[in-house]
Amino acid sequence: MTTKLKTRKPAAADLKKMATLDFEPWKENPAEALLWFNFEVINNPHLISCRLACTVMRRSKPELIEMIKRDDDGASLLMLGTLDDSIKFFKGVAELIEAARGRMLVALASCAEAP
């Protein structure tokens, strides 16, 4: 599934406002600030959750019901908790990426305003 992004050219007033914004770099050591963001943390359980989500999405409601009925060790509830944890994780990653994008937009707007 591909989605074409709708973009508009920012108005000059928007660029001027954006160019006035300021921000400070992170004070934390990036290696320490992003300890939560390493391959092991991403892979297990979060990429596993992505694979699990794809599997669930390919199943019909009756198939999922049957799978849950066969579950006698509580794996379905554990799976639900893991998916919840991954939602929180990826929302945090999305917030980080959005913040970085915002900083890039401010810097780009400042370049556009420079003589």
One Martini backbone bead per residue (centre of mass of N, CA, C, O) as a GRO file, in nm:
protein
  115
    1MET     BB    1   0.093   0.039   0.026
    2THR     BB    2   0.046   0.358  -0.112
    3THR     BB    3   0.113   0.705  -0.029
    4LYS     BB    4   0.036   1.019  -0.119
    5LEU     BB    5   0.171   1.309  -0.046
    6LYS     BB    6   0.051   1.608   0.080
    7THR     BB    7   0.183   1.912  -0.038
    8ARG     BB    8   0.284   2.240   0.056
    9LYS     BB    9   0.373   2.549   0.011
   10PRO     BB   10   0.499   2.764   0.209
   11ALA     BB   11   0.443   3.045   0.336
   12ALA     BB   12   0.617   3.321   0.408
   13ALA     BB   13   0.500   3.355   0.694
   14ASP     BB   14   0.571   3.072   0.792
   15LEU     BB   15   0.877   3.096   0.754
   16LYS     BB   16   0.921   3.335   0.943
   17LYS     BB   17   0.817   3.201   1.197
   18MET     BB   18   1.001   2.953   1.189
   19ALA     BB   19   1.276   3.116   1.191
   20THR     BB   20   1.228   3.222   1.501
   21LEU     BB   21   1.288   2.968   1.607
   22ASP     BB   22   1.418   2.779   1.886
   23PHE     BB   23   1.693   2.562   1.994
   24GLU     BB   24   1.838   2.302   2.181
   25PRO     BB   25   2.051   2.087   2.246
   26TRP     BB   26   2.117   1.814   2.374
   27LYS     BB   27   2.267   1.728   2.687
   28GLU     BB   28   2.280   1.453   2.633
   29ASN     BB   29   2.412   1.166   2.573
   30PRO     BB   30   2.320   0.988   2.309
   31ALA     BB   31   2.400   0.709   2.414
   32GLU     BB   32   2.227   0.744   2.679
   33ALA     BB   33   1.950   0.850   2.569
   34LEU     BB   34   1.950   0.573   2.363
   35LEU     BB   35   1.943   0.297   2.518
   36TRP     BB   36   1.650   0.208   2.421
   37PHE     BB   37   1.794   0.237   2.120
   38ASN     BB   38   1.835  -0.081   2.020
   39PHE     BB   39   1.842  -0.369   1.857
   40GLU     BB   40   1.737  -0.553   2.085
   41VAL     BB   41   1.486  -0.380   2.156
   42ILE     BB   42   1.362  -0.380   1.876
   43ASN     BB   43   1.353  -0.684   1.814
   44ASN     BB   44   1.307  -0.746   2.139
   45PRO     BB   45   0.971  -0.722   2.075
   46HIS     BB   46   0.895  -0.521   1.832
   47LEU     BB   47   0.943  -0.683   1.565
   48ILE     BB   48   0.774  -0.916   1.658
   49SER     BB   49   0.513  -0.750   1.670
   50CYS     BB   50   0.503  -0.693   1.369
   51ARG     BB   51   0.478  -0.986   1.280
   52LEU     BB   52   0.227  -1.045   1.446
   53ALA     BB   53   0.043  -0.833   1.319
   54CYS     BB   54   0.052  -0.954   1.035
   55THR     BB   55  -0.071  -1.223   1.112
   56VAL     BB   56  -0.338  -1.117   1.228
   57MET     BB   57  -0.427  -0.961   0.963
   58ARG     BB   58  -0.448  -1.255   0.802
   59ARG     BB   59  -0.689  -1.309   0.984
   60SER     BB   60  -0.976  -1.417   1.081
   61LYS     BB   61  -1.200  -1.417   1.319
   62PRO     BB   62  -1.235  -1.727   1.344
   63GLU     BB   63  -0.930  -1.784   1.361
   64LEU     BB   64  -0.877  -1.622   1.620
   65ILE     BB   65  -1.074  -1.767   1.800
   66GLU     BB   66  -0.945  -2.046   1.774
   67MET     BB   67  -0.669  -1.968   1.883
   68ILE     BB   68  -0.770  -1.877   2.164
   69LYS     BB   69  -0.908  -2.148   2.245
   70ARG     BB   70  -0.625  -2.311   2.230
   71ASP     BB   71  -0.530  -2.130   2.454
   72ASP     BB   72  -0.382  -2.254   2.772
   73ASP     BB   73  -0.130  -2.029   2.860
   74GLY     BB   74  -0.189  -1.708   2.791
   75ALA     BB   75  -0.065  -1.593   2.518
   76SER     BB   76  -0.279  -1.386   2.424
   77LEU     BB   77  -0.240  -1.184   2.659
   78LEU     BB   78   0.060  -1.144   2.619
   79MET     BB   79   0.038  -1.041   2.330
   80LEU     BB   80  -0.125  -0.788   2.399
   81GLY     BB   81   0.092  -0.661   2.583
   82THR     BB   82   0.314  -0.645   2.368
   83LEU     BB   83   0.159  -0.459   2.177
   84ASP     BB   84   0.131  -0.225   2.375
   85ASP     BB   85   0.435  -0.175   2.413
   86SER     BB   86   0.492  -0.115   2.109
   87ILE     BB   87   0.317   0.128   2.080
   88LYS     BB   88   0.475   0.304   2.280
   89PHE     BB   89   0.748   0.286   2.144
   90PHE     BB   90   0.665   0.397   1.855
   91LYS     BB   91   0.564   0.668   1.959
   92GLY     BB   92   0.840   0.762   2.061
   93VAL     BB   93   0.981   0.748   1.789
   94ALA     BB   94   0.789   0.944   1.643
   95GLU     BB   95   0.854   1.188   1.826
   96LEU     BB   96   1.152   1.205   1.756
   97ILE     BB   97   1.115   1.245   1.449
   98GLU     BB   98   0.935   1.499   1.467
   99ALA     BB   99   1.144   1.675   1.612
  100ALA     BB  100   1.361   1.660   1.392
  101ARG     BB  101   1.185   1.777   1.168
  102GLY     BB  102   1.134   2.049   1.302
  103ARG     BB  103   1.428   2.140   1.308
  104MET     BB  104   1.469   2.128   1.002
  105LEU     BB  105   1.253   2.338   0.930
  106VAL     BB  106   1.378   2.573   1.081
  107ALA     BB  107   1.648   2.571   0.930
  108LEU     BB  108   1.530   2.601   0.645
  109ALA     BB  109   1.382   2.868   0.697
  110SER     BB  110   1.638   3.026   0.769
  111CYS     BB  111   1.768   2.993   0.489
  112ALA     BB  112   1.537   3.136   0.330
  113GLU     BB  113   1.582   3.415   0.493
  114ALA     BB  114   1.849   3.443   0.399
  115PRO     BB  115   2.048   3.654   0.193
   0.00000   0.00000   0.00000
